[in-house]
Amino acid sequence: MKRIRNSYVGVDQGDVALFSDFEENGQMWTGDGPRERRKLVKFRSTYRMPPAVHVSLSLWDMDSGPNIRSEVAAEEITNLGFQLVFRTWGDSRVARVRMSWMAIGELAYADDWVIAD
């Protein structure tokens, strides 16, 4: 659990088209085995420390023949942004993916002290 010490709570969110591989026969559509796509997301404001980030699929266009396998994640979360990650493996064929995200955390406060080393 993240405890927020002041009333400066920031909620940022977005919806990102990660890829559309079926139009150009890209790796997610034609390949097999482990595959991954990443996209750097930058927050609109700087958080005081890394926020809690939730990600989900908002569009999932998959081939109906092979098994559907996927993993979505937020990785490398900092107070400035994070990596939005989609992974698949085996013979799954992914035409396109769009992902939604939401970050909740503490924003900087005017009375915060910044002590330099």
Secondary structure, DSSP 4 states (H G I P E B T S, - for coil): -----SS-EEEEEEEEEEEE-TTTT-HHHH--SSEEEEEEEE-SS-BSSPPEEEEEEEEEEE-SSS----EEEEES--SSEEEEEEEE-TT--EEEEEEEEEEEEEBP-TT------
